[in-house]
Amino acid sequence: GMGIEEATIVRWLKKVGDAVSEGEIVVEVETAKATVEIEAPASGILMTIVAPEGATVEINAVIGTIDA
């Protein structure tokens, strides 16, 4: 079958400048099949949000950056 190729940013739980911990939920995205919670891959400060709420992005696209 077809894999999921894109997702829509539903809600950012953190804003730029916030401290995040590895494994903490930072953003919710919606795919064709489900709403998925995305965890921070590392601890640090959320430096940028590249994809705002409502944006549609490809799976594995950079949606934000964390400065560890």
HTML snippet that shows the backbone in 3Dmol.js (N, CA, C, O; Angstrom):
<script src="https://3Dmol.org/build/3Dmol-min.js"></script>
<div id="view" style="width:600px;height:400px;position:relative"></div>
<script>
const pdb = `
ATOM      1  N   GLY A   1       0.822  -1.196   0.000  1.00  0.00           N
ATOM      2  CA  GLY A   1       0.000   0.000   0.000  1.00  0.00           C
ATOM      3  C   GLY A   1       0.860   1.250   0.000  1.00  0.00           C
ATOM      4  O   GLY A   1       2.086   1.185   0.087  1.00  0.00           O
ATOM      5  N   MET A   2       0.202   2.369  -0.098  1.00  0.00           N
ATOM      6  CA  MET A   2       0.905   3.646  -0.117  1.00  0.00           C
ATOM      7  C   MET A   2       1.297   4.051   1.295  1.00  0.00           C
ATOM      8  O   MET A   2       0.524   3.891   2.239  1.00  0.00           O
ATOM      9  N   GLY A   3       2.508   4.576   1.426  1.00  0.00           N
ATOM     10  CA  GLY A   3       2.934   5.097   2.716  1.00  0.00           C
ATOM     11  C   GLY A   3       2.396   6.508   2.907  1.00  0.00           C
ATOM     12  O   GLY A   3       1.981   7.168   1.955  1.00  0.00           O
ATOM     13  N   ILE A   4       2.412   6.946   4.136  1.00  0.00           N
ATOM     14  CA  ILE A   4       2.012   8.322   4.428  1.00  0.00           C
ATOM     15  C   ILE A   4       3.134   9.243   3.976  1.00  0.00           C
ATOM     16  O   ILE A   4       4.292   9.037   4.339  1.00  0.00           O
ATOM     17  N   GLU A   5       2.800  10.258   3.187  1.00  0.00           N
ATOM     18  CA  GLU A   5       3.831  11.113   2.617  1.00  0.00           C
ATOM     19  C   GLU A   5       3.815  12.536   3.144  1.00  0.00           C
ATOM     20  O   GLU A   5       4.815  13.248   3.048  1.00  0.00           O
ATOM     21  N   GLU A   6       2.672  12.959   3.709  1.00  0.00           N
ATOM     22  CA  GLU A   6       2.654  14.314   4.233  1.00  0.00           C
ATOM     23  C   GLU A   6       1.788  14.407   5.474  1.00  0.00           C
ATOM     24  O   GLU A   6       0.973  13.530   5.761  1.00  0.00           O
ATOM     25  N   ALA A   7       1.988  15.492   6.197  1.00  0.00           N
ATOM     26  CA  ALA A   7       1.260  15.722   7.438  1.00  0.00           C
ATOM     27  C   ALA A   7       0.982  17.215   7.559  1.00  0.00           C
ATOM     28  O   ALA A   7       1.667  18.044   6.958  1.00  0.00           O
ATOM     29  N   THR A   8      -0.036  17.537   8.348  1.00  0.00           N
ATOM     30  CA  THR A   8      -0.372  18.937   8.606  1.00  0.00           C
ATOM     31  C   THR A   8      -0.056  19.254  10.062  1.00  0.00           C
ATOM     32  O   THR A   8      -0.395  18.486  10.963  1.00  0.00           O
ATOM     33  N   ILE A   9       0.596  20.388  10.282  1.00  0.00           N
ATOM     34  CA  ILE A   9       0.901  20.816  11.645  1.00  0.00           C
ATOM     35  C   ILE A   9      -0.408  21.233  12.309  1.00  0.00           C
ATOM     36  O   ILE A   9      -1.081  22.148  11.835  1.00  0.00           O
ATOM     37  N   VAL A  10      -0.769  20.569  13.399  1.00  0.00           N
ATOM     38  CA  VAL A  10      -2.012  20.883  14.096  1.00  0.00           C
ATOM     39  C   VAL A  10      -1.757  21.934  15.176  1.00  0.00           C
ATOM     40  O   VAL A  10      -2.431  22.963  15.227  1.00  0.00           O
ATOM     41  N   ARG A  11      -0.778  21.661  16.036  1.00  0.00           N
ATOM     42  CA  ARG A  11      -0.586  22.550  17.184  1.00  0.00           C
ATOM     43  C   ARG A  11       0.830  22.423  17.718  1.00  0.00           C
ATOM     44  O   ARG A  11       1.311  21.323  17.991  1.00  0.00           O
ATOM     45  N   TRP A  12       1.483  23.553  17.861  1.00  0.00           N
ATOM     46  CA  TRP A  12       2.769  23.598  18.557  1.00  0.00           C
ATOM     47  C   TRP A  12       2.493  23.751  20.052  1.00  0.00           C
ATOM     48  O   TRP A  12       1.743  24.637  20.461  1.00  0.00           O
ATOM     49  N   LEU A  13       3.098  22.888  20.860  1.00  0.00           N
ATOM     50  CA  LEU A  13       2.926  22.958  22.312  1.00  0.00           C
ATOM     51  C   LEU A  13       4.009  23.829  22.947  1.00  0.00           C
ATOM     52  O   LEU A  13       3.925  24.180  24.124  1.00  0.00           O
ATOM     53  N   LYS A  14       5.008  24.167  22.167  1.00  0.00           N
ATOM     54  CA  LYS A  14       6.108  25.022  22.630  1.00  0.00           C
ATOM     55  C   LYS A  14       6.242  26.189  21.673  1.00  0.00           C
ATOM     56  O   LYS A  14       5.822  26.112  20.519  1.00  0.00           O
ATOM     57  N   LYS A  15       6.832  27.272  22.160  1.00  0.00           N
ATOM     58  CA  LYS A  15       7.093  28.408  21.281  1.00  0.00           C
ATOM     59  C   LYS A  15       8.593  28.667  21.227  1.00  0.00           C
ATOM     60  O   LYS A  15       9.352  28.187  22.068  1.00  0.00           O
ATOM     61  N   VAL A  16       9.003  29.431  20.224  1.00  0.00           N
ATOM     62  CA  VAL A  16      10.420  29.744  20.053  1.00  0.00           C
ATOM     63  C   VAL A  16      10.949  30.365  21.343  1.00  0.00           C
ATOM     64  O   VAL A  16      10.335  31.261  21.923  1.00  0.00           O
ATOM     65  N   GLY A  17      12.107  29.864  21.774  1.00  0.00           N
ATOM     66  CA  GLY A  17      12.722  30.346  23.003  1.00  0.00           C
ATOM     67  C   GLY A  17      12.449  29.454  24.199  1.00  0.00           C
ATOM     68  O   GLY A  17      13.103  29.582  25.234  1.00  0.00           O
ATOM     69  N   ASP A  18      11.477  28.543  24.065  1.00  0.00           N
ATOM     70  CA  ASP A  18      11.172  27.633  25.169  1.00  0.00           C
ATOM     71  C   ASP A  18      12.221  26.531  25.276  1.00  0.00           C
ATOM     72  O   ASP A  18      12.755  26.061  24.272  1.00  0.00           O
ATOM     73  N   ALA A  19      12.501  26.133  26.505  1.00  0.00           N
ATOM     74  CA  ALA A  19      13.353  24.967  26.743  1.00  0.00           C
ATOM     75  C   ALA A  19      12.518  23.711  26.508  1.00  0.00           C
ATOM     76  O   ALA A  19      11.354  23.643  26.904  1.00  0.00           O
ATOM     77  N   VAL A  20      13.123  22.723  25.864  1.00  0.00           N
ATOM     78  CA  VAL A  20      12.463  21.438  25.646  1.00  0.00           C
ATOM     79  C   VAL A  20      13.389  20.328  26.119  1.00  0.00           C
ATOM     80  O   VAL A  20      14.612  20.470  26.116  1.00  0.00           O
ATOM     81  N   SER A  21      12.780  19.223  26.524  1.00  0.00           N
ATOM     82  CA  SER A  21      13.552  18.067  26.965  1.00  0.00           C
ATOM     83  C   SER A  21      13.395  16.946  25.952  1.00  0.00           C
ATOM     84  O   SER A  21      12.330  16.777  25.359  1.00  0.00           O
ATOM     85  N   GLU A  22      14.457  16.185  25.758  1.00  0.00           N
ATOM     86  CA  GLU A  22      14.389  15.038  24.849  1.00  0.00           C
ATOM     87  C   GLU A  22      13.219  14.151  25.238  1.00  0.00           C
ATOM     88  O   GLU A  22      13.069  13.790  26.405  1.00  0.00           O
ATOM     89  N   GLY A  23      12.391  13.801  24.266  1.00  0.00           N
ATOM     90  CA  GLY A  23      11.243  12.939  24.517  1.00  0.00           C
ATOM     91  C   GLY A  23       9.969  13.685  24.867  1.00  0.00           C
ATOM     92  O   GLY A  23       8.895  13.086  24.906  1.00  0.00           O
ATOM     93  N   GLU A  24      10.071  14.985  25.123  1.00  0.00           N
ATOM     94  CA  GLU A  24       8.893  15.797  25.437  1.00  0.00           C
ATOM     95  C   GLU A  24       8.090  16.059  24.161  1.00  0.00           C
ATOM     96  O   GLU A  24       8.667  16.297  23.100  1.00  0.00           O
ATOM     97  N   ILE A  25       6.770  16.017  24.265  1.00  0.00           N
ATOM     98  CA  ILE A  25       5.920  16.303  23.109  1.00  0.00           C
ATOM     99  C   ILE A  25       6.006  17.795  22.800  1.00  0.00           C
ATOM    100  O   ILE A  25       5.743  18.631  23.663  1.00  0.00           O
ATOM    101  N   VAL A  26       6.377  18.120  21.563  1.00  0.00           N
ATOM    102  CA  VAL A  26       6.518  19.534  21.205  1.00  0.00           C
ATOM    103  C   VAL A  26       5.525  19.990  20.140  1.00  0.00           C
ATOM    104  O   VAL A  26       5.221  21.179  20.041  1.00  0.00           O
ATOM    105  N   VAL A  27       5.020  19.049  19.346  1.00  0.00           N
ATOM    106  CA  VAL A  27       4.110  19.441  18.265  1.00  0.00           C
ATOM    107  C   VAL A  27       3.191  18.267  17.934  1.00  0.00           C
ATOM    108  O   VAL A  27       3.584  17.104  18.029  1.00  0.00           O
ATOM    109  N   GLU A  28       1.969  18.595  17.546  1.00  0.00           N
ATOM    110  CA  GLU A  28       1.019  17.588  17.083  1.00  0.00           C
ATOM    111  C   GLU A  28       0.822  17.762  15.584  1.00  0.00           C
ATOM    112  O   GLU A  28       0.618  18.876  15.101  1.00  0.00           O
ATOM    113  N   VAL A  29       0.884  16.654  14.854  1.00  0.00           N
ATOM    114  CA  VAL A  29       0.655  16.698  13.414  1.00  0.00           C
ATOM    115  C   VAL A  29      -0.446  15.712  13.051  1.00  0.00           C
ATOM    116  O   VAL A  29      -0.681  14.733  13.760  1.00  0.00           O
ATOM    117  N   GLU A  30      -1.110  15.983  11.947  1.00  0.00           N
ATOM    118  CA  GLU A  30      -2.193  15.126  11.492  1.00  0.00           C
ATOM    119  C   GLU A  30      -1.825  14.531  10.142  1.00  0.00           C
ATOM    120  O   GLU A  30      -1.475  15.249   9.205  1.00  0.00           O
ATOM    121  N   THR A  31      -1.909  13.206  10.059  1.00  0.00           N
ATOM    122  CA  THR A  31      -1.704  12.532   8.783  1.00  0.00           C
ATOM    123  C   THR A  31      -3.072  12.089   8.280  1.00  0.00           C
ATOM    124  O   THR A  31      -4.092  12.356   8.914  1.00  0.00           O
ATOM    125  N   ALA A  32      -3.086  11.421   7.151  1.00  0.00           N
ATOM    126  CA  ALA A  32      -4.352  10.928   6.603  1.00  0.00           C
ATOM    127  C   ALA A  32      -5.013   9.940   7.558  1.00  0.00           C
ATOM    128  O   ALA A  32      -6.225   9.734   7.508  1.00  0.00           O
ATOM    129  N   LYS A  33      -4.207   9.330   8.430  1.00  0.00           N
ATOM    130  CA  LYS A  33      -4.731   8.252   9.264  1.00  0.00           C
ATOM    131  C   LYS A  33      -4.921   8.620  10.728  1.00  0.00           C
ATOM    132  O   LYS A  33      -5.767   8.030  11.401  1.00  0.00           O
ATOM    133  N   ALA A  34      -4.157   9.577  11.237  1.00  0.00           N
ATOM    134  CA  ALA A  34      -4.194   9.820  12.678  1.00  0.00           C
ATOM    135  C   ALA A  34      -3.537  11.145  13.026  1.00  0.00           C
ATOM    136  O   ALA A  34      -2.810  11.733  12.225  1.00  0.00           O
ATOM    137  N   THR A  35      -3.815  11.598  14.250  1.00  0.00           N
ATOM    138  CA  THR A  35      -3.066  12.719  14.808  1.00  0.00           C
ATOM    139  C   THR A  35      -1.906  12.126  15.597  1.00  0.00           C
ATOM    140  O   THR A  35      -2.091  11.217  16.406  1.00  0.00           O
ATOM    141  N   VAL A  36      -0.720  12.647  15.356  1.00  0.00           N
ATOM    142  CA  VAL A  36       0.498  12.079  15.928  1.00  0.00           C
ATOM    143  C   VAL A  36       1.212  13.143  16.748  1.00  0.00           C
ATOM    144  O   VAL A  36       1.320  14.295  16.326  1.00  0.00           O
ATOM    145  N   GLU A  37       1.698  12.752  17.923  1.00  0.00           N
ATOM    146  CA  GLU A  37       2.491  13.656  18.754  1.00  0.00           C
ATOM    147  C   GLU A  37       3.963  13.451  18.431  1.00  0.00           C
ATOM    148  O   GLU A  37       4.453  12.322  18.423  1.00  0.00           O
ATOM    149  N   ILE A  38       4.662  14.544  18.168  1.00  0.00           N
ATOM    150  CA  ILE A  38       6.076  14.468  17.819  1.00  0.00           C
ATOM    151  C   ILE A  38       6.902  14.888  19.028  1.00  0.00           C
ATOM    152  O   ILE A  38       6.672  15.943  19.620  1.00  0.00           O
ATOM    153  N   GLU A  39       7.869  14.042  19.385  1.00  0.00           N
ATOM    154  CA  GLU A  39       8.725  14.320  20.537  1.00  0.00           C
ATOM    155  C   GLU A  39       9.971  15.083  20.111  1.00  0.00           C
ATOM    156  O   GLU A  39      10.434  14.970  18.976  1.00  0.00           O
ATOM    157  N   ALA A  40      10.501  15.860  21.044  1.00  0.00           N
ATOM    158  CA  ALA A  40      11.781  16.529  20.806  1.00  0.00           C
ATOM    159  C   ALA A  40      12.864  15.462  20.685  1.00  0.00           C
ATOM    160  O   ALA A  40      12.950  14.578  21.537  1.00  0.00           O
ATOM    161  N   PRO A  41      13.697  15.528  19.636  1.00  0.00           N
ATOM    162  CA  PRO A  41      14.761  14.539  19.459  1.00  0.00           C
ATOM    163  C   PRO A  41      15.950  14.788  20.381  1.00  0.00           C
ATOM    164  O   PRO A  41      16.814  13.924  20.530  1.00  0.00           O
ATOM    165  N   ALA A  42      15.995  15.962  20.997  1.00  0.00           N
ATOM    166  CA  ALA A  42      17.111  16.311  21.876  1.00  0.00           C
ATOM    167  C   ALA A  42      16.630  17.371  22.856  1.00  0.00           C
ATOM    168  O   ALA A  42      15.600  18.008  22.639  1.00  0.00           O
ATOM    169  N   SER A  43      17.382  17.554  23.929  1.00  0.00           N
ATOM    170  CA  SER A  43      17.087  18.624  24.877  1.00  0.00           C
ATOM    171  C   SER A  43      17.773  19.904  24.429  1.00  0.00           C
ATOM    172  O   SER A  43      18.864  19.863  23.861  1.00  0.00           O
ATOM    173  N   GLY A  44      17.134  21.040  24.684  1.00  0.00           N
ATOM    174  CA  GLY A  44      17.735  22.316  24.318  1.00  0.00           C
ATOM    175  C   GLY A  44      16.680  23.395  24.253  1.00  0.00           C
ATOM    176  O   GLY A  44      15.650  23.313  24.921  1.00  0.00           O
ATOM    177  N   ILE A  45      16.940  24.408  23.446  1.00  0.00           N
ATOM    178  CA  ILE A  45      16.023  25.527  23.273  1.00  0.00           C
ATOM    179  C   ILE A  45      15.423  25.448  21.870  1.00  0.00           C
ATOM    180  O   ILE A  45      16.145  25.269  20.889  1.00  0.00           O
ATOM    181  N   LEU A  46      14.100  25.583  21.781  1.00  0.00           N
ATOM    182  CA  LEU A  46      13.450  25.624  20.468  1.00  0.00           C
ATOM    183  C   LEU A  46      13.820  26.950  19.805  1.00  0.00           C
ATOM    184  O   LEU A  46      13.362  28.014  20.222  1.00  0.00           O
ATOM    185  N   MET A  47      14.650  26.871  18.774  1.00  0.00           N
ATOM    186  CA  MET A  47      15.206  28.077  18.161  1.00  0.00           C
ATOM    187  C   MET A  47      14.355  28.616  17.021  1.00  0.00           C
ATOM    188  O   MET A  47      14.194  29.829  16.880  1.00  0.00           O
ATOM    189  N   THR A  48      13.812  27.720  16.211  1.00  0.00           N
ATOM    190  CA  THR A  48      12.983  28.167  15.095  1.00  0.00           C
ATOM    191  C   THR A  48      11.807  27.226  14.918  1.00  0.00           C
ATOM    192  O   THR A  48      11.892  26.035  15.217  1.00  0.00           O
ATOM    193  N   ILE A  49      10.714  27.779  14.430  1.00  0.00           N
ATOM    194  CA  ILE A  49       9.582  26.991  13.952  1.00  0.00           C
ATOM    195  C   ILE A  49       9.485  27.282  12.461  1.00  0.00           C
ATOM    196  O   ILE A  49       9.098  28.377  12.054  1.00  0.00           O
ATOM    197  N   VAL A  50       9.840  26.293  11.656  1.00  0.00           N
ATOM    198  CA  VAL A  50       9.868  26.456  10.204  1.00  0.00           C
ATOM    199  C   VAL A  50       8.467  26.277   9.621  1.00  0.00           C
ATOM    200  O   VAL A  50       8.083  26.977   8.683  1.00  0.00           O
ATOM    201  N   ALA A  51       7.714  25.342  10.179  1.00  0.00           N
ATOM    202  CA  ALA A  51       6.375  25.037   9.674  1.00  0.00           C
ATOM    203  C   ALA A  51       5.342  25.471  10.710  1.00  0.00           C
ATOM    204  O   ALA A  51       5.221  24.839  11.760  1.00  0.00           O
ATOM    205  N   PRO A  52       4.598  26.536  10.433  1.00  0.00           N
ATOM    206  CA  PRO A  52       3.605  27.013  11.397  1.00  0.00           C
ATOM    207  C   PRO A  52       2.373  26.116  11.438  1.00  0.00           C
ATOM    208  O   PRO A  52       2.203  25.241  10.589  1.00  0.00           O
ATOM    209  N   GLU A  53       1.520  26.340  12.429  1.00  0.00           N
ATOM    210  CA  GLU A  53       0.269  25.592  12.520  1.00  0.00           C
ATOM    211  C   GLU A  53      -0.531  25.782  11.239  1.00  0.00           C
ATOM    212  O   GLU A  53      -0.653  26.895  10.727  1.00  0.00           O
ATOM    213  N   GLY A  54      -1.073  24.685  10.732  1.00  0.00           N
ATOM    214  CA  GLY A  54      -1.847  24.732   9.498  1.00  0.00           C
ATOM    215  C   GLY A  54      -1.037  24.398   8.257  1.00  0.00           C
ATOM    216  O   GLY A  54      -1.601  24.139   7.194  1.00  0.00           O
ATOM    217  N   ALA A  55       0.287  24.402   8.391  1.00  0.00           N
ATOM    218  CA  ALA A  55       1.144  24.095   7.240  1.00  0.00           C
ATOM    219  C   ALA A  55       1.120  22.599   6.951  1.00  0.00           C
ATOM    220  O   ALA A  55       1.022  21.779   7.864  1.00  0.00           O
ATOM    221  N   THR A  56       1.212  22.258   5.670  1.00  0.00           N
ATOM    222  CA  THR A  56       1.339  20.863   5.264  1.00  0.00           C
ATOM    223  C   THR A  56       2.790  20.620   4.875  1.00  0.00           C
ATOM    224  O   THR A  56       3.368  21.361   4.079  1.00  0.00           O
ATOM    225  N   VAL A  57       3.366  19.572   5.448  1.00  0.00           N
ATOM    226  CA  VAL A  57       4.787  19.292   5.239  1.00  0.00           C
ATOM    227  C   VAL A  57       4.972  17.842   4.819  1.00  0.00           C
ATOM    228  O   VAL A  57       4.131  16.990   5.104  1.00  0.00           O
ATOM    229  N   GLU A  58       6.079  17.572   4.141  1.00  0.00           N
ATOM    230  CA  GLU A  58       6.422  16.197   3.807  1.00  0.00           C
ATOM    231  C   GLU A  58       6.947  15.504   5.059  1.00  0.00           C
ATOM    232  O   GLU A  58       7.558  16.130   5.925  1.00  0.00           O
ATOM    233  N   ILE A  59       6.698  14.199   5.136  1.00  0.00           N
ATOM    234  CA  ILE A  59       7.236  13.423   6.246  1.00  0.00           C
ATOM    235  C   ILE A  59       8.764  13.547   6.214  1.00  0.00           C
ATOM    236  O   ILE A  59       9.376  13.482   5.148  1.00  0.00           O
ATOM    237  N   ASN A  60       9.357  13.723   7.368  1.00  0.00           N
ATOM    238  CA  ASN A  60      10.806  13.903   7.548  1.00  0.00           C
ATOM    239  C   ASN A  60      11.309  15.294   7.163  1.00  0.00           C
ATOM    240  O   ASN A  60      12.516  15.533   7.171  1.00  0.00           O
ATOM    241  N   ALA A  61      10.399  16.218   6.824  1.00  0.00           N
ATOM    242  CA  ALA A  61      10.819  17.599   6.583  1.00  0.00           C
ATOM    243  C   ALA A  61      11.232  18.232   7.910  1.00  0.00           C
ATOM    244  O   ALA A  61      10.751  17.829   8.970  1.00  0.00           O
ATOM    245  N   VAL A  62      12.111  19.210   7.851  1.00  0.00           N
ATOM    246  CA  VAL A  62      12.470  19.968   9.049  1.00  0.00           C
ATOM    247  C   VAL A  62      11.324  20.935   9.348  1.00  0.00           C
ATOM    248  O   VAL A  62      10.966  21.764   8.513  1.00  0.00           O
ATOM    249  N   ILE A  63      10.753  20.817  10.554  1.00  0.00           N
ATOM    250  CA  ILE A  63       9.649  21.713  10.923  1.00  0.00           C
ATOM    251  C   ILE A  63      10.060  22.713  11.988  1.00  0.00           C
ATOM    252  O   ILE A  63       9.357  23.694  12.234  1.00  0.00           O
ATOM    253  N   GLY A  64      11.199  22.463  12.621  1.00  0.00           N
ATOM    254  CA  GLY A  64      11.724  23.375  13.627  1.00  0.00           C
ATOM    255  C   GLY A  64      13.125  22.943  13.992  1.00  0.00           C
ATOM    256  O   GLY A  64      13.566  21.853  13.628  1.00  0.00           O
ATOM    257  N   THR A  65      13.828  23.810  14.719  1.00  0.00           N
ATOM    258  CA  THR A  65      15.188  23.457  15.119  1.00  0.00           C
ATOM    259  C   THR A  65      15.369  23.663  16.614  1.00  0.00           C
ATOM    260  O   THR A  65      14.797  24.574  17.211  1.00  0.00           O
ATOM    261  N   ILE A  66      16.184  22.787  17.202  1.00  0.00           N
ATOM    262  CA  ILE A  66      16.520  22.853  18.621  1.00  0.00           C
ATOM    263  C   ILE A  66      18.014  23.069  18.740  1.00  0.00           C
ATOM    264  O   ILE A  66      18.804  22.343  18.136  1.00  0.00           O
ATOM    265  N   ASP A  67      18.404  24.072  19.520  1.00  0.00           N
ATOM    266  CA  ASP A  67      19.820  24.324  19.784  1.00  0.00           C
ATOM    267  C   ASP A  67      20.173  23.659  21.095  1.00  0.00           C
ATOM    268  O   ASP A  67      19.772  24.118  22.164  1.00  0.00           O
ATOM    269  N   ALA A  68      20.935  22.562  21.007  1.00  0.00           N
ATOM    270  CA  ALA A  68      21.332  21.850  22.216  1.00  0.00           C
ATOM    271  C   ALA A  68      22.511  22.555  22.859  1.00  0.00           C
ATOM    272  O   ALA A  68      23.003  22.112  23.897  1.00  0.00           O
TER     273      ALA A  68
END
`;
const viewer = $3Dmol.createViewer("view");
viewer.addModel(pdb, "pdb");
viewer.setStyle({}, {cartoon: {color: "spectrum"}});
viewer.zoomTo();
viewer.render();
</script>
